[in-house]
């Protein structure tokens, strides 16, 4: 499959949609983190006292976690279908592949930025961000 290349204008037009997408994912991500902590605590309790009565709670928490992760993945698939590279769900960090003088680079954006103002080489990542 050939990569999708974005112009700066095309990428900037997607920023409001991305902002809303990551805004809707944030509470799901927080719920998933809480559920992981709860699952770890229940597992510890089960190991500590052989408490099989907590097994039902554990399965329920695991089902809720699975459902939450599925909701997050559904939204991320929509982002990826557009050709946007998701780097961090937690911070809403994405890259837009683009061509600059015949070579591929990434336009870089993360949640909270009003528009794309940075780019980086494909092998440098966030640490190599440079202003446009």
N, CA, C and O atoms as a MOPAC input file, in Angstrom:
PM7 MOZYME 1SCF
protein

 N      0.82800 1    -1.18300 1     0.00000 1
 C      0.00000 1     0.00000 1     0.00000 1
 C      0.87100 1     1.24400 1     0.00000 1
 O      1.78200 1     1.36100 1     0.81900 1
 N      0.60700 1     2.16400 1    -0.89600 1
 C      1.37000 1     3.40000 1    -0.99000 1
 C      0.97600 1     4.36100 1     0.12300 1
 O     -0.19900 1     4.45800 1     0.47700 1
 N      1.95800 1     5.07400 1     0.67400 1
 C      1.61600 1     6.02400 1     1.73700 1
 C      0.80100 1     7.19000 1     1.18000 1
 O      0.89100 1     7.53000 1     0.00100 1
 N      0.01600 1     7.78200 1     2.05000 1
 C     -0.71200 1     8.99400 1     1.72700 1
 C      0.19100 1    10.15900 1     2.06700 1
 O      0.75800 1    10.20900 1     3.15900 1
 N      0.33000 1    11.08900 1     1.15100 1
 C      1.10600 1    12.30100 1     1.42200 1
 C      0.16100 1    13.47600 1     1.53300 1
 O     -0.77700 1    13.61700 1     0.74900 1
 N      0.41900 1    14.31700 1     2.51700 1
 C     -0.41800 1    15.47000 1     2.79800 1
 C      0.31100 1    16.75200 1     2.44900 1
 O      1.52500 1    16.85800 1     2.62500 1
 N     -0.43600 1    17.72300 1     1.95400 1
 C      0.09200 1    19.07600 1     1.89300 1
 C     -0.11100 1    19.67900 1     3.27700 1
 O     -0.87800 1    19.14300 1     4.07700 1
 N      0.56000 1    20.77400 1     3.56500 1
 C      0.37800 1    21.44300 1     4.84900 1
 C     -1.07900 1    21.87700 1     5.00500 1
 O     -1.65500 1    21.75600 1     6.08700 1
 N     -1.66500 1    22.37500 1     3.93700 1
 C     -3.06600 1    22.81200 1     3.96900 1
 C     -3.99000 1    21.63600 1     4.29600 1
 O     -4.86700 1    21.75800 1     5.15100 1
 N     -3.79900 1    20.50300 1     3.62300 1
 C     -4.63800 1    19.32000 1     3.88000 1
 C     -4.50700 1    18.84800 1     5.32100 1
 O     -5.49700 1    18.51400 1     5.97400 1
 N     -3.27600 1    18.82500 1     5.80300 1
 C     -3.04800 1    18.38000 1     7.17700 1
 C     -3.69700 1    19.34500 1     8.17000 1
 O     -4.34100 1    18.90900 1     9.12400 1
 N     -3.53300 1    20.63800 1     7.95500 1
 C     -4.12800 1    21.62500 1     8.86100 1
 C     -5.65100 1    21.56400 1     8.85600 1
 O     -6.28200 1    21.84400 1     9.87500 1
 N     -6.24500 1    21.20500 1     7.73300 1
 C     -7.69600 1    21.07300 1     7.67000 1
 C     -8.19700 1    19.92600 1     8.55400 1
 O     -9.35800 1    19.92500 1     8.96400 1
 N     -7.34000 1    18.96100 1     8.84700 1
 C     -7.71700 1    17.82700 1     9.69600 1
 C     -7.48400 1    18.08400 1    11.18700 1
 O     -7.93100 1    17.29600 1    12.02000 1
 N     -6.79800 1    19.16600 1    11.53200 1
 C     -6.47300 1    19.45000 1    12.93300 1
 C     -7.72200 1    19.56500 1    13.81100 1
 O     -7.74700 1    18.95500 1    14.88000 1
 N     -8.76600 1    20.31800 1    13.41900 1
 C     -9.95000 1    20.38100 1    14.29800 1
 C    -10.59200 1    19.00400 1    14.51000 1
 O    -11.02900 1    18.69000 1    15.61700 1
 N    -10.64900 1    18.19800 1    13.47100 1
 C    -11.19400 1    16.83800 1    13.59400 1
 C    -10.33200 1    15.99200 1    14.53800 1
 O    -10.85600 1    15.25800 1    15.37600 1
 N     -9.00800 1    16.10400 1    14.39400 1
 C     -8.10600 1    15.36500 1    15.28100 1
 C     -8.26800 1    15.81800 1    16.72600 1
 O     -8.28500 1    14.99800 1    17.64400 1
 N     -8.38600 1    17.11600 1    16.92000 1
 C     -8.56700 1    17.65800 1    18.27400 1
 C     -9.81000 1    17.04000 1    18.92500 1
 O     -9.76700 1    16.61600 1    20.08000 1
 N    -10.90500 1    16.99300 1    18.18200 1
 C    -12.14300 1    16.39900 1    18.69600 1
 C    -11.99200 1    14.89600 1    18.92300 1
 O    -12.49600 1    14.35900 1    19.90900 1
 N    -11.30700 1    14.22900 1    18.01700 1
 C    -11.10200 1    12.78500 1    18.15400 1
 C    -10.32600 1    12.47200 1    19.42300 1
 O    -10.72700 1    11.60800 1    20.20300 1
 N     -9.21700 1    13.17200 1    19.63100 1
 C     -8.41900 1    12.91100 1    20.83300 1
 C     -9.14000 1    13.37300 1    22.09800 1
 O     -8.94800 1    12.78600 1    23.16300 1
 N     -9.96300 1    14.41100 1    21.99700 1
 C    -10.75800 1    14.85700 1    23.13800 1
 C    -11.74100 1    13.76000 1    23.55000 1
 O    -11.95100 1    13.53000 1    24.74100 1
 N    -12.33700 1    13.09100 1    22.57700 1
 C    -13.29000 1    12.02400 1    22.90200 1
 C    -12.58700 1    10.75500 1    23.38500 1
 O    -13.18000 1     9.95700 1    24.11200 1
 N    -11.34600 1    10.56700 1    22.99100 1
 C    -10.58500 1     9.38900 1    23.41600 1
 C    -10.02800 1     9.56000 1    24.83100 1
 O     -9.84400 1     8.56900 1    25.53700 1
 N     -9.76000 1    10.77800 1    25.25300 1
 C     -9.11800 1    11.02900 1    26.55300 1
 C     -9.83100 1    10.33900 1    27.71800 1
 O     -9.17000 1     9.66600 1    28.50800 1
 N    -11.16400 1    10.48100 1    27.85600 1
 C    -11.80100 1     9.79000 1    28.98000 1
 C    -11.75500 1     8.26500 1    28.84400 1
 O    -11.70500 1     7.55300 1    29.84600 1
 N    -11.77100 1     7.77100 1    27.61600 1
 C    -11.64900 1     6.32700 1    27.40300 1
 C    -10.26900 1     5.84600 1    27.82700 1
 O    -10.13000 1     4.79900 1    28.45900 1
 N     -9.25700 1     6.61900 1    27.47300 1
 C     -7.88700 1     6.27100 1    27.85100 1
 C     -7.74300 1     6.28000 1    29.36900 1
 O     -7.11700 1     5.38800 1    29.94100 1
 N     -8.32400 1     7.28600 1    30.02300 1
 C     -8.26800 1     7.35600 1    31.48200 1
 C     -8.98400 1     6.15300 1    32.10900 1
 O     -8.50200 1     5.56900 1    33.07900 1
 N    -10.14400 1     5.79400 1    31.54000 1
 C    -10.88400 1     4.63100 1    32.05100 1
 C    -10.04900 1     3.36600 1    31.89400 1
 O    -10.00200 1     2.54100 1    32.80600 1
 N     -9.39600 1     3.20500 1    30.75800 1
 C     -8.56500 1     2.02000 1    30.52900 1
 C     -7.43100 1     1.95900 1    31.55600 1
 O     -7.11700 1     0.89000 1    32.07900 1
 N     -6.82200 1     3.10800 1    31.83800 1
 C     -5.73800 1     3.13700 1    32.82400 1
 C     -6.25600 1     2.74000 1    34.20600 1
 O     -5.61200 1     1.96200 1    34.91200 1
 N     -7.42200 1     3.27500 1    34.59500 1
 C     -8.01000 1     2.92100 1    35.89500 1
 C     -8.32500 1     1.42400 1    35.95400 1
 O     -8.04800 1     0.76400 1    36.95600 1
 N     -8.90200 1     0.89700 1    34.87900 1
 C     -9.24500 1    -0.52400 1    34.85300 1
 C     -8.00300 1    -1.39600 1    34.95800 1
 O     -8.02000 1    -2.42100 1    35.63800 1
 N     -6.92600 1    -0.99900 1    34.29000 1
 C     -5.68000 1    -1.77100 1    34.40000 1
 C     -5.19300 1    -1.80400 1    35.84500 1
 O     -4.74600 1    -2.84000 1    36.33600 1
 N     -5.28600 1    -0.64900 1    36.52400 1
 C     -4.89200 1    -0.59700 1    37.93200 1
 C     -5.77700 1    -1.46200 1    38.81200 1
 O     -5.29600 1    -2.14800 1    39.71400 1
 N     -7.08000 1    -1.42300 1    38.53900 1
 C     -8.02900 1    -2.23600 1    39.30100 1
 C     -7.76900 1    -3.71600 1    39.07700 1
 O     -7.79200 1    -4.50800 1    40.01900 1
 N     -7.52400 1    -4.08000 1    37.84300 1
 C     -7.24400 1    -5.48400 1    37.51300 1
 C     -5.98900 1    -5.95500 1    38.24200 1
 O     -5.96100 1    -7.04900 1    38.80600 1
 N     -4.95900 1    -5.12300 1    38.22500 1
 C     -3.71600 1    -5.48800 1    38.91500 1
 C     -3.97200 1    -5.66900 1    40.41500 1
 O     -3.44000 1    -6.59800 1    41.02300 1
 N     -4.77500 1    -4.79800 1    41.01100 1
 C     -5.06700 1    -4.90300 1    42.44000 1
 C     -5.86900 1    -6.17300 1    42.74800 1
 O     -5.59400 1    -6.85500 1    43.73500 1
 N     -6.84700 1    -6.48800 1    41.91400 1
 C     -7.65000 1    -7.70200 1    42.12800 1
 C     -6.77400 1    -8.94100 1    41.95800 1
 O     -6.87200 1    -9.88800 1    42.73900 1
 N     -5.92100 1    -8.93000 1    40.93800 1
 C     -5.01500 1   -10.07200 1    40.74500 1
 C     -4.10200 1   -10.25500 1    41.95500 1
 O     -3.84100 1   -11.38000 1    42.38000 1
 N     -3.62500 1    -9.14900 1    42.50200 1
 C     -2.76300 1    -9.21100 1    43.68900 1
 C     -3.53600 1    -9.79200 1    44.87500 1
 O     -3.01200 1   -10.60600 1    45.63600 1
 N     -4.79700 1    -9.35700 1    45.01700 1
 C     -5.63200 1    -9.85500 1    46.10600 1
 C     -5.87100 1   -11.36300 1    45.95900 1
 O     -5.83600 1   -12.10800 1    46.93800 1
 N     -6.11000 1   -11.78900 1    44.73300 1
 C     -6.32900 1   -13.21700 1    44.47400 1
 C     -5.07400 1   -14.01800 1    44.81300 1
 O     -5.15600 1   -15.07700 1    45.43600 1
 N     -3.91900 1   -13.50900 1    44.40100 1
 C     -2.66300 1   -14.20600 1    44.70600 1
 C     -2.38700 1   -14.21800 1    46.20200 1
 O     -1.84000 1   -15.18200 1    46.73600 1
 N     -2.77200 1   -13.13400 1    46.87400 1
 C     -2.47000 1   -12.99500 1    48.29700 1
 C     -3.25000 1   -13.93300 1    49.18500 1
 O     -2.72400 1   -14.42600 1    50.18300 1
 N     -4.50800 1   -14.18900 1    48.83600 1
 C     -5.29800 1   -15.03500 1    49.73100 1
 C     -6.00600 1   -16.16600 1    49.00800 1
 O     -6.88400 1   -16.82000 1    49.57000 1
 N     -5.62200 1   -16.39200 1    47.76400 1
 C     -6.27400 1   -17.44700 1    47.00600 1
 C     -7.74800 1   -17.15600 1    46.79400 1
 O     -8.54000 1   -18.06900 1    46.55800 1
 N     -8.11600 1   -15.88700 1    46.87600 1
 C     -9.50600 1   -15.45500 1    46.85800 1
 C    -10.21800 1   -15.69400 1    45.54500 1
 O    -10.21900 1   -14.83200 1    44.66600 1
 N    -10.81100 1   -16.83400 1    45.41300 1
 C    -11.53000 1   -17.14300 1    44.18000 1
 C    -12.80300 1   -16.31700 1    44.05800 1
 O    -13.34700 1   -16.19200 1    42.96100 1
 N    -13.29800 1   -15.73900 1    45.18100 1
 C    -14.50900 1   -14.93300 1    45.10000 1
 C    -14.27500 1   -13.65400 1    44.29100 1
 O    -15.22900 1   -13.05700 1    43.79300 1
 N    -13.03700 1   -13.24000 1    44.16000 1
 C    -12.71700 1   -12.03700 1    43.38400 1
 C    -12.61500 1   -12.34800 1    41.88900 1
 O    -12.51300 1   -11.43300 1    41.07200 1
 N    -12.64300 1   -13.62300 1    41.53300 1
 C    -12.51700 1   -14.01500 1    40.12400 1
 C    -13.59500 1   -13.42500 1    39.23700 1
 O    -13.31900 1   -13.03200 1    38.10400 1
 N    -14.82400 1   -13.35700 1    39.74100 1
 C    -15.92100 1   -12.76900 1    38.97000 1
 C    -15.69100 1   -11.29200 1    38.71600 1
 O    -15.93000 1   -10.80100 1    37.61200 1
 N    -15.22100 1   -10.57500 1    39.74600 1
 C    -14.89100 1    -9.15800 1    39.58300 1
 C    -13.79400 1    -8.98200 1    38.54500 1
 O    -13.84400 1    -8.08200 1    37.70600 1
 N    -12.81100 1    -9.85300 1    38.62000 1
 C    -11.68900 1    -9.76900 1    37.69600 1
 C    -12.16600 1    -9.91500 1    36.25600 1
 O    -11.76800 1    -9.13800 1    35.38900 1
 N    -13.00000 1   -10.88700 1    36.00300 1
 C    -13.51400 1   -11.09100 1    34.64200 1
 C    -14.34500 1    -9.90700 1    34.16900 1
 O    -14.26300 1    -9.50900 1    33.00700 1
 N    -15.13800 1    -9.35100 1    35.06200 1
 C    -15.94900 1    -8.18600 1    34.70900 1
 C    -15.05400 1    -6.99900 1    34.35100 1
 O    -15.29700 1    -6.31400 1    33.35800 1
 N    -14.03100 1    -6.75800 1    35.15100 1
 C    -13.09600 1    -5.66100 1    34.87200 1
 C    -12.36300 1    -5.89200 1    33.55100 1
 O    -12.15500 1    -4.95800 1    32.77700 1
 N    -11.97800 1    -7.12700 1    33.30400 1
 C    -11.29500 1    -7.44600 1    32.04200 1
 C    -12.20800 1    -7.20600 1    30.84800 1
 O    -11.75600 1    -6.70000 1    29.82100 1
 N    -13.48800 1    -7.56100 1    30.96500 1
 C    -14.44700 1    -7.31800 1    29.87500 1
 C    -14.60900 1    -5.81400 1    29.62900 1
 O    -14.63900 1    -5.36100 1    28.48500 1
 N    -14.71400 1    -5.05100 1    30.72100 1
 C    -14.84000 1    -3.59800 1    30.57500 1
 C    -13.58800 1    -3.00700 1    29.91800 1
 O    -13.68400 1    -2.12000 1    29.06900 1
 N    -12.42900 1    -3.50200 1    30.31400 1
 C    -11.18300 1    -3.02600 1    29.71000 1
 C    -11.16000 1    -3.36300 1    28.22300 1
 O    -10.81600 1    -2.51800 1    27.39700 1
 N    -11.52000 1    -4.57600 1    27.88600 1
 C    -11.53600 1    -5.00200 1    26.48600 1
 C    -12.47800 1    -4.11800 1    25.66000 1
 O    -12.13500 1    -3.71500 1    24.54900 1
 N    -13.65100 1    -3.82100 1    26.19700 1
 C    -14.61200 1    -2.96700 1    25.48800 1
 C    -14.07800 1    -1.55100 1    25.31900 1
 O    -14.24600 1    -0.93900 1    24.26500 1
 N    -13.43900 1    -1.03800 1    26.35400 1
 C    -12.88300 1     0.31800 1    26.30300 1
 C    -11.76100 1     0.40100 1    25.28500 1
 O    -11.70500 1     1.33900 1    24.49000 1
 N    -10.87100 1    -0.57300 1    25.30600 1
 C     -9.75900 1    -0.59900 1    24.34300 1
 C    -10.29600 1    -0.70700 1    22.91700 1
 O     -9.75800 1    -0.08800 1    22.00000 1
 N    -11.33800 1    -1.47800 1    22.73600 1
 C    -11.94500 1    -1.61600 1    21.40900 1
 C    -12.49600 1    -0.27100 1    20.91200 1
 O    -12.35100 1     0.05900 1    19.73400 1
 N    -13.11800 1     0.49500 1    21.79400 1
 C    -13.62400 1     1.82100 1    21.41000 1
 C    -12.48200 1     2.74800 1    21.00400 1
 O    -12.59400 1     3.48400 1    20.02400 1
 N    -11.38900 1     2.71200 1    21.75400 1
 C    -10.21800 1     3.52800 1    21.41900 1
 C     -9.65700 1     3.10100 1    20.06800 1
 O     -9.37700 1     3.94100 1    19.21400 1
 N     -9.49500 1     1.79900 1    19.87700 1
 C     -8.92500 1     1.28900 1    18.62600 1
 C     -9.80300 1     1.63400 1    17.43100 1
 O     -9.28400 1     1.91700 1    16.35100 1
 N    -11.12900 1     1.61800 1    17.60200 1
 C    -12.03100 1     1.99800 1    16.50700 1
 C    -11.75200 1     3.43300 1    16.05700 1
 O    -11.67300 1     3.71100 1    14.86000 1
 N    -11.60500 1     4.33200 1    17.01800 1
 C    -11.34300 1     5.72800 1    16.66000 1
 C     -9.94800 1     5.90100 1    16.06100 1
 O     -9.76200 1     6.70200 1    15.14600 1
 N     -8.98200 1     5.16400 1    16.56500 1
 C     -7.62400 1     5.26500 1    16.02000 1
 C     -7.55100 1     4.69500 1    14.60500 1
 O     -6.80100 1     5.20000 1    13.77000 1
 N     -8.32300 1     3.65000 1    14.33300 1
 C     -8.36300 1     3.10200 1    12.97000 1
 C     -8.86500 1     4.14900 1    11.98600 1
 O     -8.37500 1     4.22700 1    10.85900 1
 N     -9.83300 1     4.94800 1    12.40000 1
 C    -10.35400 1     6.00900 1    11.52900 1
 C     -9.26100 1     7.03500 1    11.21800 1
 O     -9.15300 1     7.50300 1    10.08400 1
 N     -8.47000 1     7.37600 1    12.20100 1
 C     -7.34600 1     8.29900 1    11.99800 1
 C     -6.33700 1     7.66900 1    11.03400 1
 O     -5.87900 1     8.31600 1    10.09200 1
 N     -5.99900 1     6.41400 1    11.27800 1
 C     -5.00500 1     5.72700 1    10.45600 1
 C     -5.49400 1     5.50900 1     9.03000 1
 O     -4.69900 1     5.54300 1     8.09000 1
 N     -6.80600 1     5.28500 1     8.86200 1
 C     -7.36200 1     5.11300 1     7.50400 1
 C     -7.11600 1     6.33900 1     6.63700 1
 O     -7.00600 1     6.23400 1     5.41500 1
 N     -7.03100 1     7.48500 1     7.26700 1
 C     -6.77900 1     8.72200 1     6.52200 1
 C     -5.29900 1     8.85500 1     6.13900 1
 O     -4.92900 1     9.74700 1     5.37500 1
 N     -4.46500 1     7.97200 1     6.67000 1
 C     -3.04100 1     8.02300 1     6.36000 1
 C     -2.22000 1     8.75800 1     7.40200 1
 O     -1.02400 1     8.97800 1     7.21000 1
 N     -2.85100 1     9.13900 1     8.50400 1
 C     -2.17500 1     9.84400 1     9.59600 1
 C     -1.51900 1     8.79700 1    10.49800 1
 O     -2.12300 1     7.77300 1    10.81600 1
 N     -0.28900 1     9.06300 1    10.90100 1
 C      0.46200 1     8.13800 1    11.75300 1
 C      0.30200 1     8.54500 1    13.21400 1
 O      0.73600 1     9.62800 1    13.60700 1
 N     -0.31400 1     7.69000 1    14.01400 1
 C     -0.53000 1     7.96800 1    15.43200 1
 C      0.72500 1     7.55800 1    16.19600 1
 O      1.15800 1     6.40800 1    16.13200 1
 N      1.29800 1     8.51100 1    16.91500 1
 C      2.51100 1     8.24400 1    17.68700 1
 C      2.22600 1     8.07900 1    19.16900 1
 O      2.89200 1     7.29600 1    19.84600 1
 N      1.22500 1     8.82200 1    19.68800 1
 C      0.85900 1     8.69800 1    21.10400 1
 C     -0.61900 1     9.03700 1    21.26000 1
 O     -1.05900 1    10.13600 1    20.92100 1
 N     -1.36600 1     8.08100 1    21.77300 1
 C     -2.77400 1     8.32900 1    22.06200 1
 C     -2.88300 1     9.26300 1    23.26000 1
 O     -3.73400 1    10.15200 1    23.28900 1
 N     -2.02400 1     9.06000 1    24.24100 1
 C     -2.08500 1     9.83000 1    25.48200 1
 C     -1.90600 1    11.33300 1    25.24400 1
 O     -2.63200 1    12.14400 1    25.81900 1
 N     -0.94600 1    11.70100 1    24.40100 1
 C     -0.69900 1    13.12900 1    24.15300 1
 C     -1.32900 1    13.61700 1    22.85200 1
 O     -1.27300 1    14.80800 1    22.54600 1
 N     -1.92100 1    12.71600 1    22.09200 1
 C     -2.50600 1    13.10300 1    20.81200 1
 C     -1.44100 1    13.50200 1    19.80700 1
 O     -1.62100 1    14.46600 1    19.06200 1
 N     -0.35000 1    12.78100 1    19.77800 1
 C      0.76500 1    13.06900 1    18.88500 1
 C      0.61200 1    12.28300 1    17.59000 1
 O      0.46300 1    11.06100 1    17.60300 1
 N      0.65200 1    13.01000 1    16.46300 1
 C      0.52500 1    12.37200 1    15.15200 1
 C      1.53300 1    12.97000 1    14.17800 1
 O      2.04300 1    14.07300 1    14.37400 1
 N      1.80200 1    12.21100 1    13.12800 1
 C      2.62900 1    12.67400 1    12.01500 1
 C      1.84300 1    12.54600 1    10.72700 1
 O      1.08500 1    11.59500 1    10.53300 1
 N      2.03500 1    13.51100 1     9.85500 1
 C      1.45700 1    13.49200 1     8.51300 1
 C      2.60100 1    13.32900 1     7.52000 1
 O      3.42500 1    14.23400 1     7.38700 1
 N      2.67300 1    12.20300 1     6.82200 1
 C      3.71800 1    12.06800 1     5.80500 1
 C      3.54000 1    13.12600 1     4.71100 1
 O      2.42200 1    13.41000 1     4.28100 1
 N      4.64500 1    13.69400 1     4.27800 1
 C      4.62800 1    14.66900 1     3.19300 1
 C      5.93800 1    14.55100 1     2.42900 1
 O      6.91400 1    13.98000 1     2.91600 1
 N      5.93900 1    15.09500 1     1.23900 1
 C      7.16600 1    15.10700 1     0.43400 1
 C      7.72600 1    16.51900 1     0.40000 1
 O      7.01100 1    17.48600 1     0.13900 1
 N      9.01100 1    16.61500 1     0.66900 1
 C      9.71100 1    17.89700 1     0.61900 1
 C     10.94000 1    17.69900 1    -0.24500 1
 O     11.86300 1    16.97000 1     0.11600 1
 N     10.93600 1    18.36500 1    -1.40000 1
 C     12.04500 1    18.23600 1    -2.35800 1
 C     12.33700 1    16.77400 1    -2.67000 1
 O     13.49600 1    16.36400 1    -2.74400 1
 N     11.27200 1    15.98900 1    -2.85100 1
 C     11.41000 1    14.60100 1    -3.26800 1
 C     11.68300 1    13.59600 1    -2.17000 1
 O     11.77700 1    12.40000 1    -2.44500 1
 N     11.81200 1    14.04400 1    -0.93900 1
 C     12.04900 1    13.09700 1     0.16100 1
 C     10.91200 1    13.17200 1     1.15500 1
 O     10.28800 1    14.21800 1     1.33600 1
 N     10.65200 1    12.04400 1     1.79700 1
 C      9.57300 1    11.98600 1     2.76800 1
 C     10.01600 1    12.57900 1     4.09700 1
 O     11.08300 1    12.25600 1     4.61900 1
 N      9.17800 1    13.44900 1     4.62700 1
 C      9.33700 1    13.99500 1     5.97400 1
 C      7.96800 1    13.92000 1     6.64100 1
 O      6.98000 1    13.55200 1     6.00500 1
 N      7.91400 1    14.26700 1     7.91600 1
 C      6.64500 1    14.27700 1     8.62900 1
 C      6.30700 1    15.66700 1     9.13600 1
 O      7.12800 1    16.34600 1     9.75300 1
 N      5.06900 1    16.07300 1     8.85700 1
 C      4.50500 1    17.23200 1     9.51900 1
 C      4.01900 1    16.72700 1    10.87000 1
 O      3.32900 1    15.71000 1    10.93400 1
 N      4.36400 1    17.41100 1    11.93700 1
 C      4.14100 1    16.89500 1    13.28300 1
 C      3.14200 1    17.78000 1    14.03300 1
 O      3.24800 1    19.00600 1    14.01900 1
 N      2.18000 1    17.14300 1    14.67900 1
 C      1.17200 1    17.87000 1    15.45900 1
 C      0.83000 1    17.07500 1    16.70700 1
 O      0.84100 1    15.84400 1    16.70000 1
 N      0.52400 1    17.79900 1    17.78200 1
 C     -0.06000 1    17.11800 1    18.93900 1
 C     -1.17500 1    17.96300 1    19.52000 1
 O     -1.24000 1    19.18000 1    19.34600 1
 N     -2.04100 1    17.26200 1    20.21200 1
 C     -3.24900 1    17.86400 1    20.76900 1
 C     -2.92500 1    19.15000 1    21.50900 1
 O     -1.97900 1    19.22500 1    22.29300 1
 N     -3.74200 1    20.15800 1    21.23400 1
 C     -3.55800 1    21.45000 1    21.88700 1
 C     -2.89300 1    22.48200 1    20.99800 1
 O     -3.02100 1    23.68100 1    21.24400 1
 N     -2.18900 1    22.04200 1    19.97400 1
 C     -1.58600 1    22.99700 1    19.04300 1
 C     -2.66900 1    23.45700 1    18.06300 1
 O     -3.39800 1    22.62500 1    17.52200 1
 N     -2.78600 1    24.77100 1    17.82700 1
 C     -3.86100 1    25.27100 1    16.95800 1
 C     -3.69100 1    24.89600 1    15.49000 1
 O     -4.66500 1    24.82800 1    14.74100 1
 N     -2.46400 1    24.65700 1    15.09200 1
 C     -2.17500 1    24.23600 1    13.71900 1
 C     -0.81300 1    23.56600 1    13.69000 1
 O     -0.08400 1    23.55500 1    14.68200 1
 N     -0.49000 1    23.01500 1    12.54500 1
 C      0.80000 1    22.33700 1    12.40400 1
 C      1.88000 1    23.39400 1    12.24800 1
 O      1.83300 1    24.22000 1    11.33600 1
 N      2.83600 1    23.35900 1    13.13400 1
 C      3.90600 1    24.34300 1    13.09900 1
 C      5.28800 1    23.71800 1    13.07000 1
 O      6.29900 1    24.41900 1    13.11800 1
 N      5.32800 1    22.37500 1    12.98900 1
 C      6.61700 1    21.68000 1    13.07000 1
 C      6.69000 1    20.54100 1    12.07000 1
 O      5.67400 1    20.05600 1    11.57300 1
 N      7.90100 1    20.13300 1    11.79300 1
 C      8.15500 1    18.97600 1    10.94600 1
 C      9.37800 1    18.26500 1    11.50800 1
 O     10.09500 1    18.81200 1    12.34600 1
 N      9.60800 1    17.04500 1    11.04100 1
 C     10.84100 1    16.34200 1    11.39400 1
 C     11.13000 1    15.27200 1    10.35600 1
 O     10.25500 1    14.85300 1     9.59900 1
 N     12.37700 1    14.84700 1    10.34500 1
 C     12.79900 1    13.76700 1     9.45600 1
 C     12.10900 1    12.48000 1     9.90900 1
 O     11.69400 1    12.36900 1    11.06200 1
 N     11.99000 1    11.52800 1     9.01900 1
 C     11.29200 1    10.28500 1     9.36200 1
 C     12.01700 1     9.47200 1    10.42300 1
 O     11.39900 1     8.63600 1    11.08200 1
 N     13.30700 1     9.69800 1    10.60000 1
 C     14.07400 1     8.90300 1    11.56200 1
 C     14.41600 1     9.64500 1    12.85200 1
 O     15.17900 1     9.13000 1    13.66900 1
 N     13.86600 1    10.84800 1    13.05100 1
 C     14.23100 1    11.59100 1    14.26400 1
 C     13.11100 1    11.68700 1    15.28900 1
 O     13.39500 1    11.79300 1    16.48300 1
 N     11.87900 1    11.65500 1    14.88000 1
 C     10.76900 1    11.71200 1    15.81900 1
 C     10.63000 1    13.06400 1    16.49100 1
 O     11.19200 1    14.06700 1    16.04900 1
 N      9.86300 1    13.05900 1    17.57500 1
 C      9.51100 1    14.29400 1    18.29000 1
 C     10.73700 1    15.09500 1    18.70100 1
 O     10.71900 1    16.32500 1    18.64200 1
 N     11.79000 1    14.42500 1    19.11200 1
 C     12.99900 1    15.13100 1    19.56600 1
 C     13.63400 1    15.94600 1    18.44500 1
 O     14.36200 1    16.90400 1    18.70600 1
 N     13.36000 1    15.56700 1    17.19200 1
 C     13.94600 1    16.27300 1    16.05200 1
 C     13.02900 1    17.30900 1    15.41600 1
 O     13.28800 1    17.77600 1    14.30700 1
 N     11.94400 1    17.67200 1    16.12600 1
 C     10.99600 1    18.65100 1    15.56200 1
 C     11.67000 1    19.98700 1    15.30100 1
 O     12.45400 1    20.49900 1    16.10100 1
 N     11.32100 1    20.53000 1    14.12800 1
 C     11.84300 1    21.83000 1    13.72200 1
 C     10.66000 1    22.68800 1    13.29400 1
 O      9.68900 1    22.17300 1    12.73900 1
 N     10.73300 1    23.98800 1    13.54700 1
 C      9.63500 1    24.86300 1    13.10900 1
 C      9.53900 1    24.87900 1    11.58900 1
 O     10.54500 1    24.75800 1    10.88900 1
 N      8.32800 1    25.02600 1    11.09300 1
 C      8.14300 1    25.11600 1     9.62900 1
 C      8.74300 1    26.41100 1     9.10300 1
 O      8.69000 1    26.67300 1     7.90200 1

